Amino acid sequence: MKEKFSAVILAAGSSGRMGHHKALLPFDPQRCFARKLADEFFAFGCNRVVMVTNSDVIEKVKAGNYNLGDIDIILNPNLDLGRFYSLYLALQAIDVQHVFMTNADNPFARVDILKQLWQHSTQADYVCPAYQGKGGHPILISPRVVSAVKAETNLESNLKDYLNRFSKLYVPVSDELILANINTPEDYWKLAVGGSE
């Protein structure tokens, strides 16, 4: 039986320091961050990509030409509840299976890294890429974690603390970009994304 995977992009933050919604930032001349991430997840073999975001991003996607029609976009109506609640909302729409999860502010997921994570997927409840001992994104959560999040009743949980309840495996990778967080215009230009050198 062919394995099934999905992916979740967490993109509900206000992006105040950036001044522009990160999921919609240009990654290259053709694609925004969300499109680039979805391309990698679909190329790996994910059957669904779900992005949880805020109402402003949803309106911009409707009005703009971001080419996100194959991404399931879900509204987080309560941004104060944070990333755990966004993940909870996404997983309500996904069958219990392995799920990749990443933040919209790191668009550097690649198929080869996803493959490395999958190769270790049975060794822990979730698997995290690591560069020189530091964990980055995306992570791969197991059906056990997915089931637990779907059934959680404390929706104010902190995502990092919640995941600490489960076993974690770091998978060493050679790409420092797994650690990147693009939070400011300076971060954006320093990492030379957007198609400009």
Backbone as ProteinMPNN parsed JSONL, in Angstrom:
{"seq_chain_A": "MKEKFSAVILAAGSSGRMGHHKALLPFDPQRCFARKLADEFFAFGCNRVVMVTNSDVIEKVKAGNYNLGDIDIILNPNLDLGRFYSLYLALQAIDVQHVFMTNADNPFARVDILKQLWQHSTQADYVCPAYQGKGGHPILISPRVVSAVKAETNLESNLKDYLNRFSKLYVPVSDELILANINTPEDYWKLAVGGSE", "coords_chain_A": {"N_chain_A": [[0.844, -1.206, 0.0], [0.551, 2.192, -0.858], [2.198, 4.772, 0.853], [0.632, 7.448, 2.643], [0.837, 10.932, 2.918], [0.582, 14.172, 4.371], [0.86, 17.765, 4.419], [1.416, 20.628, 6.454], [1.242, 24.091, 6.541], [2.035, 26.647, 8.628], [0.72, 29.739, 8.951], [-0.468, 31.938, 10.192], [0.322, 34.149, 11.59], [0.795, 37.697, 12.32], [2.83, 39.002, 10.969], [4.088, 41.405, 11.589], [6.687, 42.613, 11.96], [7.832, 42.11, 9.517], [6.231, 43.449, 7.722], [4.761, 42.548, 5.631], [2.76, 39.845, 4.579], [4.14, 36.767, 5.323], [3.756, 34.274, 4.048], [3.028, 35.024, 1.526], [5.138, 36.369, 0.442], [7.462, 37.029, -2.225], [9.243, 34.237, -3.346], [10.744, 33.501, -5.527], [10.879, 34.774, -8.926], [8.507, 33.633, -9.901], [7.04, 32.458, -7.815], [5.407, 32.578, -4.613], [6.214, 32.278, -1.062], [4.469, 30.314, 0.077], [3.616, 28.899, -2.2], [6.064, 27.85, -3.109], [6.782, 26.158, -0.962], [4.599, 24.365, -1.043], [5.031, 23.222, -3.563], [7.357, 21.702, -3.089], [6.421, 19.884, -1.148], [4.361, 18.556, -2.544], [5.885, 17.467, -4.629], [7.395, 15.639, -3.214], [5.46, 13.806, -2.561], [3.206, 14.265, -1.055], [-0.269, 14.085, -0.42], [-1.992, 16.07, 0.274], [-1.83, 19.558, 0.936], [-2.101, 21.789, 3.497], [-2.79, 25.033, 4.481], [-2.831, 27.12, 7.235], [-4.131, 30.17, 8.105], [-4.605, 33.765, 8.419], [-7.438, 36.056, 8.2], [-6.789, 38.23, 6.585], [-4.738, 37.351, 4.871], [-6.186, 35.409, 3.48], [-8.03, 37.013, 2.095], [-6.244, 38.442, 0.455], [-5.195, 36.361, -1.085], [-7.473, 35.615, -2.495], [-7.85, 37.915, -4.003], [-5.513, 38.228, -5.417], [-2.879, 36.955, -7.638], [-1.711, 34.314, -6.843], [-1.516, 31.626, -7.308], [-2.413, 29.394, -5.725], [-4.299, 27.413, -5.746], [-4.363, 24.631, -5.362], [-3.877, 24.236, -2.732], [-5.232, 23.639, 0.425], [-6.826, 26.043, 2.183], [-7.19, 27.248, 5.384], [-8.947, 29.084, 7.799], [-7.685, 30.588, 10.711], [-9.496, 31.602, 13.295], [-8.933, 32.669, 15.717], [-6.37, 34.147, 16.575], [-4.889, 34.624, 18.841], [-4.554, 32.231, 20.14], [-2.42, 30.965, 19.004], [0.273, 28.944, 17.497], [-0.175, 26.226, 18.089], [-2.962, 25.966, 18.049], [-3.452, 26.582, 15.382], [-2.227, 24.357, 14.155], [-3.852, 22.358, 15.225], [-6.328, 23.024, 14.011], [-5.689, 22.542, 11.318], [-5.172, 19.785, 11.353], [-7.644, 18.719, 11.9], [-8.737, 18.538, 9.448], [-7.396, 16.561, 8.176], [-6.598, 13.172, 7.533], [-5.534, 10.613, 9.874], [-2.232, 10.27, 9.685], [1.22, 10.386, 8.578], [2.53, 13.65, 8.883], [3.985, 16.471, 7.507], [5.219, 19.484, 8.877], [5.562, 22.962, 8.816], [6.732, 26.336, 9.295], [5.552, 29.349, 7.782], [7.525, 31.22, 7.508], [9.885, 30.025, 6.838], [10.897, 29.134, 3.882], [12.424, 27.113, 2.792], [12.264, 24.336, 2.565], [13.082, 21.205, 1.092], [12.834, 18.547, -1.319], [14.758, 16.513, -0.987], [15.48, 16.767, 1.691], [13.032, 16.248, 2.92], [12.804, 13.566, 2.205], [14.934, 12.492, 3.689], [13.99, 12.895, 6.3], [11.714, 11.258, 6.219], [12.89, 8.732, 5.97], [13.623, 8.178, 8.545], [11.315, 8.009, 9.938], [10.013, 6.112, 11.527], [11.373, 5.971, 13.857], [10.926, 7.69, 15.946], [8.484, 9.778, 17.648], [8.291, 12.248, 16.457], [10.205, 13.815, 13.879], [13.01, 15.768, 13.231], [14.865, 18.018, 11.24], [18.355, 18.734, 11.564], [20.958, 21.078, 11.828], [24.259, 21.194, 12.489], [23.631, 20.384, 15.098], [21.459, 21.975, 15.801], [17.976, 22.28, 15.755], [15.636, 22.507, 13.034], [13.326, 23.356, 10.395], [11.372, 21.708, 7.821], [9.329, 19.761, 10.172], [8.544, 16.31, 10.788], [5.705, 14.799, 11.78], [4.342, 12.032, 13.548], [1.677, 9.567, 13.05], [0.794, 9.034, 15.664], [1.261, 11.443, 17.075], [-0.324, 13.135, 15.534], [-2.895, 12.066, 16.019], [-3.112, 12.611, 18.767], [-3.03, 15.431, 18.862], [-5.329, 16.051, 17.377], [-7.265, 15.203, 19.148], [-6.938, 16.797, 21.338], [-7.984, 18.852, 24.052], [-7.21, 21.146, 25.351], [-6.818, 23.93, 23.949], [-5.2, 26.062, 24.188], [-2.638, 25.295, 24.37], [0.954, 25.401, 24.247], [2.827, 25.048, 21.371], [5.497, 24.102, 21.122], [6.043, 23.184, 23.739], [4.062, 21.239, 23.911], [4.85, 19.362, 21.965], [7.125, 18.466, 23.184], [6.312, 16.444, 24.835], [6.535, 14.143, 23.466], [8.555, 11.623, 21.822], [11.558, 12.59, 20.18], [13.541, 12.812, 17.255], [16.553, 13.956, 16.006], [17.654, 14.594, 12.767], [20.594, 14.767, 11.125], [21.421, 17.232, 8.738], [22.857, 18.82, 5.826], [22.261, 21.386, 5.188], [22.17, 24.64, 6.036], [20.046, 26.351, 5.835], [17.74, 25.258, 6.871], [17.459, 26.304, 9.345], [16.643, 28.875, 9.07], [14.743, 31.829, 9.694], [12.574, 34.033, 8.445], [11.925, 37.026, 9.37], [12.105, 39.774, 9.166], [12.549, 42.567, 6.856], [15.31, 42.768, 6.469], [16.244, 40.182, 7.03], [15.093, 38.887, 4.881], [16.321, 39.975, 2.558], [18.967, 39.401, 3.101], [19.069, 36.651, 2.835], [18.743, 36.413, 0.176], [16.358, 35.861, -1.236], [13.474, 36.028, -3.377], [14.23, 36.465, -5.921], [16.057, 38.371, -6.593], [19.421, 39.368, -6.831]], "CA_chain_A": [[0.0, 0.0, 0.0], [1.321, 3.426, -0.942], [2.084, 5.625, 2.033], [-0.012, 8.744, 2.459], [1.39, 12.019, 3.712], [0.076, 15.518, 4.138], [1.747, 18.81, 4.93], [0.751, 21.789, 7.04], [2.0, 25.344, 6.589], [1.486, 27.543, 9.647], [0.889, 31.07, 8.364], [-1.523, 32.793, 10.744], [0.881, 35.295, 12.312], [0.502, 39.02, 11.753], [3.982, 39.436, 10.17], [4.263, 42.827, 11.862], [8.062, 43.073, 11.719], [8.133, 41.99, 8.095], [5.464, 44.438, 6.977], [4.114, 41.853, 4.514], [2.462, 38.48, 5.01], [5.285, 35.954, 4.902], [3.359, 33.214, 3.116], [2.826, 35.605, 0.2], [6.367, 37.004, -0.032], [8.061, 36.354, -3.379], [10.422, 33.39, -3.151], [11.458, 33.711, -6.782], [9.977, 35.586, -9.762], [7.24, 32.968, -10.213], [6.351, 31.808, -6.69], [5.479, 33.074, -3.241], [6.707, 31.272, -0.119], [3.52, 29.205, 0.22], [3.663, 28.106, -3.435], [7.328, 27.113, -3.138], [6.666, 25.07, 0.007], [3.652, 23.372, -1.561], [5.679, 22.506, -4.664], [8.258, 20.694, -2.521], [5.627, 18.843, -0.492], [3.697, 17.745, -3.574], [6.919, 16.711, -5.345], [7.762, 14.51, -2.356], [4.381, 12.818, -2.613], [2.075, 14.592, -0.174], [-1.555, 14.114, -1.116], [-2.658, 17.341, 0.594], [-1.111, 20.62, 1.639], [-3.064, 22.649, 4.187], [-2.205, 26.238, 5.073], [-3.698, 27.798, 8.194], [-3.714, 31.558, 8.045], [-5.563, 34.741, 8.944], [-8.422, 36.525, 7.216], [-6.152, 39.165, 5.658], [-4.074, 36.551, 3.836], [-7.226, 34.785, 2.651], [-8.538, 38.041, 1.177], [-5.203, 38.734, -0.539], [-5.126, 35.219, -2.003], [-8.645, 35.708, -3.382], [-7.734, 39.079, -4.877], [-4.249, 38.231, -6.15], [-2.531, 35.845, -8.528], [-0.676, 33.584, -6.104], [-1.477, 30.243, -7.791], [-2.487, 28.511, -4.558], [-5.569, 26.698, -5.841], [-4.287, 23.236, -4.912], [-3.622, 24.245, -1.289], [-6.42, 23.848, 1.25], [-6.559, 27.181, 3.064], [-8.092, 27.226, 6.536], [-8.875, 30.286, 8.627], [-7.568, 30.562, 12.17], [-10.3, 32.747, 13.717], [-8.505, 33.112, 17.048], [-4.915, 34.189, 16.444], [-4.264, 34.653, 20.168], [-4.273, 30.871, 20.597], [-1.081, 30.617, 18.552], [0.583, 27.916, 16.499], [-0.801, 24.935, 18.396], [-4.346, 25.996, 17.572], [-3.394, 26.477, 13.919], [-1.981, 22.953, 13.821], [-5.084, 21.639, 15.587], [-7.319, 23.268, 12.959], [-5.263, 21.849, 10.098], [-5.264, 18.333, 11.491], [-9.05, 18.315, 11.844], [-9.077, 18.326, 8.037], [-6.45, 15.581, 7.631], [-6.648, 11.824, 8.101], [-4.394, 10.266, 10.728], [-1.13, 9.819, 8.84], [2.384, 11.24, 8.792], [2.286, 15.018, 8.431], [5.059, 17.454, 7.59], [4.753, 20.769, 9.387], [6.569, 24.017, 8.745], [6.274, 27.717, 9.42], [5.616, 30.054, 6.501], [8.701, 32.09, 7.421], [11.032, 29.274, 6.328], [10.438, 28.535, 2.625], [13.555, 26.382, 2.212], [12.077, 22.878, 2.516], [13.456, 20.588, -0.185], [12.43, 17.148, -1.4], [15.782, 15.621, -0.439], [15.385, 16.822, 3.156], [11.813, 15.511, 3.27], [13.125, 12.138, 2.091], [15.762, 12.122, 4.839], [13.117, 12.805, 7.472], [10.861, 10.084, 6.089], [13.691, 7.525, 6.193], [13.753, 7.972, 9.993], [9.993, 8.318, 10.497], [9.54, 5.119, 12.499], [12.308, 5.923, 14.981], [10.497, 8.612, 17.004], [7.151, 10.338, 17.411], [8.475, 13.242, 15.404], [11.558, 13.863, 13.346], [13.358, 17.172, 13.004], [16.189, 18.167, 10.649], [19.273, 19.482, 12.422], [22.222, 21.543, 11.252], [25.226, 21.373, 13.572], [22.981, 20.159, 16.383], [20.305, 22.859, 16.012], [16.803, 21.829, 15.029], [14.995, 23.455, 12.13], [12.063, 22.98, 9.752], [10.115, 21.243, 8.421], [9.386, 18.555, 10.982], [7.618, 15.253, 10.373], [5.037, 14.249, 12.959], [3.819, 10.683, 13.323], [0.242, 9.403, 13.304], [0.532, 9.117, 17.108], [1.167, 12.864, 17.425], [-1.503, 13.666, 14.839], [-4.085, 11.639, 16.769], [-3.153, 13.318, 20.046], [-3.394, 16.832, 18.623], [-6.733, 16.088, 16.941], [-8.135, 14.936, 20.301], [-6.587, 17.679, 22.457], [-9.039, 19.783, 24.464], [-6.592, 22.404, 25.783], [-6.418, 24.575, 22.704], [-4.238, 27.118, 24.502], [-1.329, 24.663, 24.522], [2.108, 25.92, 23.521], [3.181, 23.974, 20.444], [6.807, 23.523, 21.459], [5.884, 22.414, 24.98], [3.229, 20.07, 23.616], [5.656, 18.371, 21.253], [8.124, 17.915, 24.106], [5.757, 15.24, 25.471], [6.74, 13.015, 22.564], [9.955, 11.347, 21.489], [12.031, 13.377, 19.04], [14.813, 12.414, 16.662], [17.202, 14.917, 15.117], [18.305, 14.008, 11.597], [21.576, 15.744, 10.639], [21.406, 17.596, 7.321], [23.983, 19.703, 5.506], [21.729, 22.666, 4.711], [21.957, 25.591, 7.13], [18.799, 27.093, 5.634], [16.644, 24.703, 7.682], [17.381, 27.108, 10.569], [16.275, 30.254, 8.74], [13.438, 32.42, 10.0], [12.529, 35.335, 7.785], [11.015, 37.834, 10.186], [12.269, 41.197, 8.869], [13.069, 42.791, 5.498], [16.75, 42.494, 6.452], [16.378, 38.727, 6.894], [14.66, 38.514, 3.531], [17.337, 40.319, 1.565], [20.216, 38.712, 3.453], [18.989, 35.289, 2.321], [18.684, 36.524, -1.289], [15.166, 35.292, -1.852], [12.706, 37.012, -4.121], [14.664, 36.493, -7.308], [17.031, 39.436, -6.812], [20.751, 39.115, -6.256]], "C_chain_A": [[0.872, 1.246, 0.0], [1.091, 4.275, 0.312], [1.363, 6.922, 1.673], [0.61, 9.738, 3.416], [0.579, 13.271, 3.426], [1.105, 16.499, 4.674], [0.908, 19.977, 5.418], [1.723, 22.962, 7.033], [1.301, 26.255, 7.591], [1.777, 28.98, 9.227], [-0.127, 32.063, 8.909], [-0.995, 34.028, 11.462], [0.629, 36.606, 11.594], [1.616, 39.548, 10.86], [4.277, 40.914, 10.363], [5.653, 43.35, 11.564], [8.42, 43.047, 10.24], [7.433, 43.074, 7.29], [4.735, 43.853, 5.773], [3.871, 40.421, 4.97], [3.494, 37.514, 4.435], [4.901, 34.89, 3.891], [3.258, 33.722, 1.685], [4.043, 36.362, -0.311], [6.88, 36.287, -1.277], [9.264, 35.508, -2.959], [11.345, 33.496, -4.357], [10.482, 34.457, -7.696], [8.613, 34.956, -10.034], [6.409, 32.583, -8.995], [6.498, 32.571, -5.382], [5.956, 31.943, -2.33], [5.77, 30.061, -0.044], [3.534, 28.304, -1.012], [4.924, 27.251, -3.492], [7.27, 25.933, -2.178], [5.744, 23.975, -0.518], [4.268, 22.568, -2.697], [6.587, 21.402, -4.14], [7.464, 19.55, -1.89], [4.927, 17.944, -1.517], [4.714, 16.9, -4.343], [7.38, 15.507, -4.529], [6.71, 13.408, -2.409], [3.232, 13.086, -1.67], [0.787, 14.647, -0.99], [-2.328, 15.395, -0.832], [-1.659, 18.286, 1.234], [-2.165, 21.564, 2.191], [-2.309, 23.841, 4.756], [-3.233, 26.876, 6.0], [-3.219, 29.233, 8.3], [-4.811, 32.463, 8.593], [-6.44, 35.284, 7.815], [-7.802, 37.463, 6.19], [-5.452, 38.413, 4.526], [-5.111, 35.922, 2.917], [-7.79, 35.788, 1.65], [-7.523, 38.362, 0.087], [-5.071, 37.593, -1.549], [-6.29, 35.273, -2.988], [-8.47, 36.811, -4.419], [-6.513, 39.02, -5.792], [-4.051, 37.0, -7.006], [-1.388, 35.052, -7.899], [-0.603, 32.106, -6.48], [-1.47, 29.24, -6.637], [-3.734, 27.625, -4.573], [-5.545, 25.263, -5.358], [-3.94, 23.111, -3.435], [-4.947, 24.463, -0.573], [-6.105, 24.94, 2.26], [-7.639, 27.239, 4.134], [-7.866, 28.484, 7.359], [-8.652, 29.922, 10.089], [-8.321, 31.788, 12.683], [-9.875, 33.318, 15.064], [-6.989, 33.094, 17.105], [-4.206, 34.184, 17.786], [-3.915, 33.258, 20.675], [-2.979, 30.305, 20.011], [-0.983, 29.421, 17.624], [-0.053, 26.565, 16.809], [-2.225, 24.894, 17.846], [-4.398, 25.919, 16.043], [-3.16, 25.036, 13.486], [-3.219, 22.108, 14.098], [-6.136, 21.797, 14.481], [-6.961, 22.508, 11.684], [-5.504, 20.352, 10.201], [-6.7, 17.839, 11.559], [-9.459, 17.975, 10.413], [-8.254, 17.217, 7.389], [-6.676, 14.235, 8.303], [-5.432, 11.588, 8.991], [-3.337, 9.599, 9.85], [0.096, 10.639, 9.213], [2.121, 12.611, 8.165], [3.567, 15.834, 8.594], [4.469, 18.765, 8.071], [5.885, 21.774, 9.288], [5.911, 25.363, 8.959], [6.431, 28.406, 8.069], [6.874, 30.896, 6.371], [9.982, 31.338, 7.076], [10.602, 28.542, 5.059], [11.432, 27.555, 2.011], [13.438, 24.862, 2.281], [12.449, 22.376, 1.12], [13.098, 19.108, -0.155], [13.47, 16.237, -0.769], [15.771, 15.626, 1.084], [14.134, 16.08, 3.629], [12.063, 14.007, 3.206], [13.964, 11.664, 3.276], [14.913, 11.972, 6.1], [12.272, 11.532, 7.406], [11.629, 8.795, 6.366], [13.823, 7.188, 7.682], [12.398, 8.042, 10.705], [9.509, 7.328, 11.542], [10.37, 5.11, 13.781], [11.924, 6.846, 16.134], [9.104, 9.117, 16.665], [7.191, 11.508, 16.443], [9.95, 13.406, 15.106], [11.827, 15.284, 12.881], [14.719, 17.241, 12.314], [17.072, 19.012, 11.563], [20.531, 19.842, 11.643], [23.146, 21.893, 12.405], [24.544, 21.343, 14.944], [21.784, 21.031, 16.679], [19.148, 22.407, 15.135], [16.182, 22.917, 14.174], [13.679, 22.918, 11.598], [12.317, 22.494, 8.336], [10.348, 20.082, 9.375], [8.356, 17.568, 10.438], [7.019, 14.64, 11.62], [4.339, 12.945, 12.592], [2.303, 10.643, 13.502], [-0.103, 9.479, 14.792], [0.375, 10.575, 17.55], [-0.071, 13.476, 16.785], [-2.773, 13.311, 15.604], [-4.23, 12.402, 18.071], [-3.581, 14.765, 19.867], [-4.865, 16.933, 18.232], [-7.694, 15.937, 18.116], [-7.905, 15.893, 21.461], [-7.737, 18.641, 22.767], [-8.484, 21.109, 24.968], [-6.015, 23.108, 24.563], [-5.492, 25.758, 22.93], [-2.833, 26.553, 24.69], [-0.27, 25.413, 23.72], [2.64, 24.787, 22.645], [4.502, 23.307, 20.818], [6.713, 22.668, 22.718], [5.084, 21.14, 24.731], [4.058, 18.98, 22.944], [6.709, 17.74, 22.156], [7.611, 16.699, 24.878], [6.107, 13.972, 24.689], [8.226, 12.817, 22.288], [10.327, 12.056, 20.189], [13.35, 12.81, 18.554], [15.314, 13.541, 15.779], [17.883, 14.157, 13.981], [19.289, 15.039, 11.047], [21.438, 15.966, 9.132], [22.501, 18.627, 7.084], [23.55, 21.111, 5.117], [21.395, 23.586, 5.883], [20.617, 26.309, 7.024], [17.613, 26.491, 6.379], [16.434, 25.511, 8.952], [16.809, 28.498, 10.321], [14.875, 30.602, 9.23], [13.439, 33.809, 9.385], [11.469, 36.172, 8.475], [11.047, 39.315, 9.848], [12.699, 41.354, 7.413], [14.562, 42.494, 5.393], [17.017, 40.996, 6.298], [16.105, 38.3, 5.448], [15.765, 38.775, 2.514], [18.66, 39.626, 1.842], [20.241, 37.299, 2.873], [18.757, 35.243, 0.811], [17.516, 35.757, -1.888], [14.435, 36.401, -2.592], [13.138, 37.14, -5.565], [15.645, 37.588, -7.614], [18.349, 39.055, -6.165], [21.343, 40.436, -5.802]], "O_chain_A": [[1.825, 1.342, 0.773], [-0.038, 4.467, 0.762], [1.471, 7.423, 0.553], [0.876, 9.424, 4.577], [-0.033, 13.404, 2.366], [2.091, 16.111, 5.302], [-0.157, 20.275, 4.878], [2.871, 22.841, 7.46], [0.128, 26.592, 7.429], [2.935, 29.392, 9.154], [-0.6, 32.934, 8.179], [-1.78, 34.87, 11.898], [0.291, 36.626, 10.41], [1.377, 40.456, 10.064], [4.669, 41.602, 9.42], [5.794, 44.421, 10.975], [9.214, 43.862, 9.77], [7.971, 43.564, 6.297], [4.152, 44.595, 4.982], [4.7, 39.848, 5.677], [3.697, 37.45, 3.223], [5.662, 34.631, 2.959], [3.386, 32.947, 0.737], [3.989, 36.943, -1.395], [6.75, 35.067, -1.381], [10.183, 35.998, -2.302], [12.566, 33.571, -4.221], [9.361, 34.746, -7.278], [7.662, 35.664, -10.363], [5.198, 32.397, -9.115], [7.551, 33.131, -5.079], [6.087, 30.799, -2.764], [6.225, 28.918, -0.095], [3.471, 27.081, -0.886], [4.874, 26.08, -3.87], [7.664, 24.824, -2.538], [6.075, 22.791, -0.446], [4.052, 21.36, -2.787], [6.594, 20.294, -4.677], [7.8, 18.381, -2.079], [4.907, 16.722, -1.369], [4.437, 15.747, -4.674], [7.719, 14.467, -5.095], [7.032, 12.224, -2.315], [2.366, 12.23, -1.494], [0.756, 15.181, -2.099], [-3.215, 15.771, -1.598], [-0.765, 17.871, 1.972], [-3.012, 22.073, 1.456], [-1.299, 23.671, 5.438], [-4.367, 27.138, 5.598], [-2.041, 29.486, 8.554], [-5.806, 31.998, 9.151], [-6.21, 35.005, 6.639], [-8.24, 37.493, 5.04], [-5.561, 38.794, 3.36], [-4.93, 35.907, 1.699], [-8.006, 35.45, 0.487], [-7.892, 38.535, -1.075], [-4.857, 37.837, -2.736], [-6.115, 35.008, -4.178], [-8.885, 36.666, -5.569], [-6.48, 39.686, -6.827], [-4.915, 36.127, -7.095], [-0.248, 35.109, -8.36], [0.291, 31.402, -6.012], [-0.623, 28.349, -6.583], [-4.17, 27.145, -3.527], [-6.584, 24.721, -4.982], [-3.731, 22.005, -2.938], [-5.702, 25.37, -0.923], [-5.218, 24.779, 3.098], [-8.833, 27.274, 3.837], [-6.728, 28.895, 7.585], [-9.337, 29.059, 10.638], [-7.837, 32.909, 12.524], [-10.402, 34.341, 15.5], [-6.389, 32.149, 17.618], [-3.045, 33.783, 17.87], [-3.064, 33.119, 21.554], [-2.493, 29.273, 20.474], [-1.967, 28.95, 17.053], [-0.431, 25.836, 15.893], [-2.638, 23.899, 17.249], [-5.279, 25.27, 15.479], [-3.811, 24.546, 12.563], [-3.586, 21.247, 13.298], [-6.759, 20.819, 14.068], [-7.826, 21.905, 11.049], [-5.98, 19.724, 9.255], [-6.958, 16.663, 11.304], [-10.405, 17.219, 10.191], [-8.392, 16.957, 6.194], [-6.918, 14.17, 9.508], [-4.422, 12.283, 8.872], [-3.54, 8.497, 9.341], [0.014, 11.505, 10.084], [1.566, 12.716, 7.071], [4.155, 15.883, 9.674], [3.346, 19.116, 7.71], [7.028, 21.473, 9.633], [4.696, 25.511, 8.823], [7.338, 28.082, 7.303], [7.264, 31.257, 5.261], [11.055, 31.94, 7.024], [10.015, 27.462, 5.132], [11.305, 27.198, 0.84], [14.432, 24.166, 2.072], [12.171, 23.025, 0.112], [13.064, 18.492, 0.91], [13.11, 15.281, -0.083], [16.028, 14.595, 1.706], [14.178, 15.363, 4.628], [11.586, 13.261, 4.06], [13.741, 10.576, 3.807], [15.099, 11.032, 6.873], [12.128, 10.819, 8.398], [11.073, 7.86, 6.941], [14.104, 6.043, 8.038], [12.343, 8.125, 11.932], [8.667, 7.678, 12.369], [10.098, 4.326, 14.69], [12.541, 6.786, 17.197], [8.604, 8.919, 15.557], [6.241, 11.735, 15.695], [10.815, 13.172, 15.95], [10.995, 15.916, 12.231], [15.653, 16.577, 12.763], [16.582, 19.905, 12.255], [21.087, 19.028, 10.905], [22.849, 22.783, 13.203], [24.837, 22.154, 15.822], [21.141, 20.852, 17.714], [19.309, 22.18, 13.936], [16.196, 24.094, 14.534], [13.002, 22.129, 12.257], [13.336, 22.818, 7.726], [11.426, 19.488, 9.392], [7.425, 17.943, 9.725], [7.725, 14.033, 12.425], [3.822, 12.779, 11.488], [1.714, 11.578, 14.043], [-1.187, 9.944, 15.145], [-0.537, 10.901, 18.311], [-0.786, 14.249, 17.423], [-3.631, 14.168, 15.813], [-5.334, 12.798, 18.446], [-4.402, 15.272, 20.632], [-5.571, 17.818, 18.715], [-8.802, 16.474, 18.091], [-8.605, 15.812, 22.47], [-8.378, 19.174, 21.861], [-9.211, 22.101, 25.009], [-4.858, 22.898, 24.2], [-5.047, 26.39, 21.972], [-1.933, 27.271, 25.127], [-0.552, 25.98, 22.665], [2.877, 23.684, 23.137], [4.601, 22.08, 20.825], [7.243, 21.557, 22.76], [5.399, 20.086, 25.282], [3.973, 17.81, 23.316], [7.137, 16.61, 21.92], [8.399, 15.996, 25.51], [5.982, 12.862, 25.206], [9.041, 13.717, 22.491], [9.545, 12.118, 19.24], [14.18, 12.378, 19.354], [14.592, 14.026, 14.907], [18.605, 13.188, 14.218], [18.865, 16.083, 10.551], [21.35, 15.014, 8.356], [23.009, 19.234, 8.027], [24.386, 21.94, 4.756], [20.448, 23.335, 6.629], [20.109, 26.821, 8.021], [16.579, 27.146, 6.51], [15.375, 25.431, 9.574], [16.519, 29.223, 11.273], [13.956, 29.784, 9.186], [14.232, 34.665, 9.779], [10.275, 36.044, 8.202], [10.122, 40.047, 10.199], [13.162, 40.393, 6.797], [15.032, 42.024, 4.358], [17.897, 40.588, 5.54], [16.808, 37.461, 4.886], [16.101, 37.905, 1.71], [19.396, 39.298, 0.911], [21.293, 36.804, 2.469], [18.594, 34.168, 0.235], [17.657, 35.09, -2.913], [14.757, 37.579, -2.438], [12.496, 37.837, -6.351], [16.046, 37.748, -8.767], [18.376, 38.486, -5.075], [22.46, 40.468, -5.286]]}, "name": "protein", "num_of_chains": 1, "seq": "MKEKFSAVILAAGSSGRMGHHKALLPFDPQRCFARKLADEFFAFGCNRVVMVTNSDVIEKVKAGNYNLGDIDIILNPNLDLGRFYSLYLALQAIDVQHVFMTNADNPFARVDILKQLWQHSTQADYVCPAYQGKGGHPILISPRVVSAVKAETNLESNLKDYLNRFSKLYVPVSDELILANINTPEDYWKLAVGGSE"}
